[in-house]
Amino acid sequence: MNTSGKIFSMFKRSVLAVFIISIAAIIFNGLSSSGVPLITPFRIVTVGDNMTKYPVFQTRDQIHKYSQKNDFHAPEEIDLTIAYKHFQNYSAIFIDTRGAKEYQNGHISRAVSIPLNLLDFSREILPELSRNERIISYCDGEDCSQSIDLAIMLSEVGFNDVYFFFGGWTEWLKAGYPTMTGDMP
Amino acid sequence: MVESRLPDNDRRYAMKRIDSHFYLKIAIRLVLGFLFLYASLDKILYPSKFAEVIYNYRLLPVELLNICAITVPWIEAFIGISLLMGFWIETSAFMLSGITVFFIVMIISAIVRGLDIECGCFSLDAEGSLVSWKRVIEDVFILAGGLYLMVNHKKPDKQG
């Protein structure tokens, strides 16, 4: 068999193998307790003119567990431990209220940027987002109050499960928890 | 018979070459097989975490993240098992080379865009493996191994 024929033959067998393996993987995923939905669930987060699809990286079990919502409560303060627990369980949306440049230089992984100083008050905040979503706002740390301000605003427009992480970026960074740089994908 | 026409010295030299290739191929197969099988385990056990690693590369549509996180680790596991057990070697080496080229492109694109993200190469431990040129070099060696197996595998795979 010549080289191109050999490569074509390997390609055909690879396609067949990938097809069979994918079916086996999907079946395993369906039976596994850590299985995930085949199509990634996402929330649409709109800030100003920017619309971002915000994926939810939860297992099927986590989606079921965290979909049970609490009744309305006023914004509450949470500490680093609880904030990180929500981060690990993908059970809250983190909102970074600092300026865009500070956000780009480093932020909590998966956090959405809503700089409070640039917020357009004539528009609805996060219009596509369900008012039942759990939201955690943060800013630099104990010296800033934007996280509290945003938490109160969100609560006033109907979000019923809002928290502010007062330790903010400073505590998160100090703890060595996951961070990212740059804009949201 | 070709062998009978070769002088004794040449024949011994040819046999030595065959032997050295034989052992080298086995060594490469075992190393790559183990690496790919090991790399797949964490990802198979925690697909949601692997989906997030893929998301951070910012190359795929959000909707496709989970399906990739479900299937890619199993392809890696298949390549690993096949190389360790010695079946479909040629095809596995072809798949390994293809998937490794894909990984190299993804890592380089992340480095070029200045993304400081977890590689997701061998484990899902965020501390252990950020994208870097070191990861690219590792993958180039893996690719070289895959191509070597593909080119030097004399016995064609049985049709499946």
Boltz contact constraints between the chains, C-beta under 6 A:
constraints:
  - contact:
      token1: [A, 10]
      token2: [B, 90]
      max_distance: 6.0
  - contact:
      token1: [A, 10]
      token2: [B, 91]
      max_distance: 6.0
  - contact:
      token1: [A, 10]
      token2: [B, 94]
      max_distance: 6.0
  - contact:
      token1: [A, 13]
      token2: [B, 91]
      max_distance: 6.0
  - contact:
      token1: [A, 14]
      token2: [B, 91]
      max_distance: 6.0
  - contact:
      token1: [A, 14]
      token2: [B, 94]
      max_distance: 6.0
  - contact:
      token1: [A, 14]
      token2: [B, 95]
      max_distance: 6.0
  - contact:
      token1: [A, 21]
      token2: [B, 74]
      max_distance: 6.0
  - contact:
      token1: [A, 21]
      token2: [B, 75]
      max_distance: 6.0
  - contact:
      token1: [A, 21]
      token2: [B, 78]
      max_distance: 6.0
  - contact:
      token1: [A, 22]
      token2: [B, 71]
      max_distance: 6.0
  - contact:
      token1: [A, 25]
      token2: [B, 70]
      max_distance: 6.0
  - contact:
      token1: [A, 25]
      token2: [B, 71]
      max_distance: 6.0
  - contact:
      token1: [A, 25]
      token2: [B, 74]
      max_distance: 6.0
  - contact:
      token1: [A, 29]
      token2: [B, 70]
      max_distance: 6.0
  - contact:
      token1: [A, 36]
      token2: [B, 47]
      max_distance: 6.0
  - contact:
      token1: [A, 36]
      token2: [B, 48]
      max_distance: 6.0
  - contact:
      token1: [A, 36]
      token2: [B, 66]
      max_distance: 6.0
  - contact:
      token1: [A, 38]
      token2: [B, 67]
      max_distance: 6.0
  - contact:
      token1: [A, 39]
      token2: [B, 63]
      max_distance: 6.0
  - contact:
      token1: [A, 40]
      token2: [B, 62]
      max_distance: 6.0
  - contact:
      token1: [A, 40]
      token2: [B, 63]
      max_distance: 6.0
  - contact:
      token1: [A, 40]
      token2: [B, 65]
      max_distance: 6.0
  - contact:
      token1: [A, 40]
      token2: [B, 66]
      max_distance: 6.0
  - contact:
      token1: [A, 42]
      token2: [B, 62]
      max_distance: 6.0
  - contact:
      token1: [A, 53]
      token2: [B, 62]
      max_distance: 6.0
  - contact:
      token1: [A, 55]
      token2: [B, 55]
      max_distance: 6.0
  - contact:
      token1: [A, 55]
      token2: [B, 62]
      max_distance: 6.0
  - contact:
      token1: [A, 57]
      token2: [B, 48]
      max_distance: 6.0
  - contact:
      token1: [A, 57]
      token2: [B, 51]
      max_distance: 6.0
  - contact:
      token1: [A, 57]
      token2: [B, 52]
      max_distance: 6.0
  - contact:
      token1: [A, 59]
      token2: [B, 48]
      max_distance: 6.0
  - contact:
      token1: [A, 178]
      token2: [B, 126]
      max_distance: 6.0
  - contact:
      token1: [A, 181]
      token2: [B, 116]
      max_distance: 6.0
  - contact:
      token1: [A, 185]
      token2: [B, 58]
      max_distance: 6.0
